[in-house]
Amino acid sequence: LIDTLIYLSPKKKKVVFRVSDSDSDKGLNVKIKVTNTETGEVTYVDGSSDGVYLLNLREGDSYNVEVNSIKGYGFTNTTINVQEGDKDSLMNTG
């Protein structure tokens, strides 16, 4: 009997968040907190001058997404499901 460890990498999908001012459509520099609701894993992304943020998220999982201004003011809080498939996802907030 041979025991072998096999490490499987989760299948991930590129998810692009576009955060913009609803009046001017200008991209906003914000902080985004993304929490995997199944695993509890938390990812932070910030510092985009054009309002476009890219994350690789696990396919088939659900995520809580919090968007806040750099100064900490809350913009939005929502839940997304990363669908399985070949296409990348674009999320617009603004």
C-alpha positions as CSV (number, residue, x, y, z in Angstrom):
1,L,0.0,0.0,0.0
2,I,1.5,3.3,-1.1
3,D,0.2,6.6,0.3
4,T,0.6,9.6,-2.1
5,L,-0.2,13.2,-1.4
6,I,-1.7,15.0,-4.3
7,Y,-2.1,18.8,-4.0
8,L,-5.0,20.1,-6.1
9,S,-5.2,23.7,-7.0
10,P,-8.7,25.2,-7.1
11,K,-9.9,26.4,-10.4
12,K,-10.0,30.2,-10.4
13,K,-11.6,32.8,-12.6
14,K,-10.4,36.3,-13.3
15,V,-13.0,38.8,-11.9
16,V,-12.6,42.5,-12.8
17,F,-14.2,45.1,-10.6
18,R,-14.8,48.5,-12.2
19,V,-15.7,51.2,-9.6
20,S,-16.7,54.6,-10.9
21,D,-18.5,57.8,-10.0
22,S,-22.2,57.4,-11.0
23,D,-22.3,61.0,-12.3
24,S,-19.0,61.4,-14.1
25,D,-18.2,57.7,-14.8
26,K,-14.6,58.5,-13.7
27,G,-12.8,55.5,-12.0
28,L,-12.4,55.7,-8.3
29,N,-9.5,54.7,-6.0
30,V,-11.1,52.5,-3.4
31,K,-10.4,49.6,-1.0
32,I,-12.1,46.3,-1.8
33,K,-12.5,43.5,0.8
34,V,-13.5,40.2,-0.7
35,T,-14.4,37.3,1.7
36,N,-15.0,33.8,0.5
37,T,-18.2,32.7,2.3
38,E,-17.3,29.0,2.1
39,T,-13.7,29.2,3.4
40,G,-13.6,32.5,5.2
41,E,-10.5,33.5,3.2
42,V,-10.2,37.3,3.0
43,T,-8.5,39.2,0.1
44,Y,-7.9,42.9,0.0
45,V,-7.2,45.0,-3.1
46,D,-6.7,48.8,-3.5
47,G,-4.7,51.5,-5.2
48,S,-6.2,51.7,-8.7
49,S,-6.0,55.1,-10.3
50,D,-8.5,54.1,-13.0
51,G,-11.0,52.3,-10.8
52,V,-10.3,48.8,-12.3
53,Y,-9.4,46.0,-9.9
54,L,-8.5,42.5,-10.9
55,L,-8.8,39.4,-8.6
56,N,-8.6,35.7,-9.3
57,L,-11.4,34.0,-7.4
58,R,-12.3,30.4,-6.9
59,E,-15.0,29.1,-9.4
60,G,-18.2,27.9,-7.9
61,D,-17.7,29.8,-4.6
62,S,-19.7,32.8,-3.2
63,Y,-18.0,36.0,-2.0
64,N,-19.0,38.9,0.1
65,V,-17.7,42.1,-1.5
66,E,-17.2,45.4,0.5
67,V,-16.2,48.5,-1.4
68,N,-15.0,51.4,0.8
69,S,-13.4,54.8,0.1
70,I,-9.7,55.1,0.9
71,K,-10.8,57.1,3.9
72,G,-13.0,54.3,5.1
73,Y,-16.5,55.5,4.1
74,G,-18.6,52.6,2.9
75,F,-19.9,52.6,-0.7
76,T,-21.4,49.2,-1.2
77,N,-21.7,45.7,0.3
78,T,-22.9,42.8,-1.9
79,T,-22.6,39.0,-2.4
80,I,-21.5,37.6,-5.7
81,N,-21.3,34.0,-7.0
82,V,-18.4,33.1,-9.3
83,Q,-19.9,30.9,-11.9
84,E,-18.0,28.0,-13.5
85,G,-17.1,28.5,-17.1
86,D,-14.6,29.9,-19.5
87,K,-15.5,33.6,-19.5
88,D,-14.0,36.1,-17.1
89,S,-16.4,38.2,-15.1
90,L,-16.8,42.0,-15.0
91,M,-18.5,43.6,-11.9
92,N,-19.5,47.3,-12.2
93,T,-20.1,49.5,-9.1
94,G,-20.9,53.1,-9.3
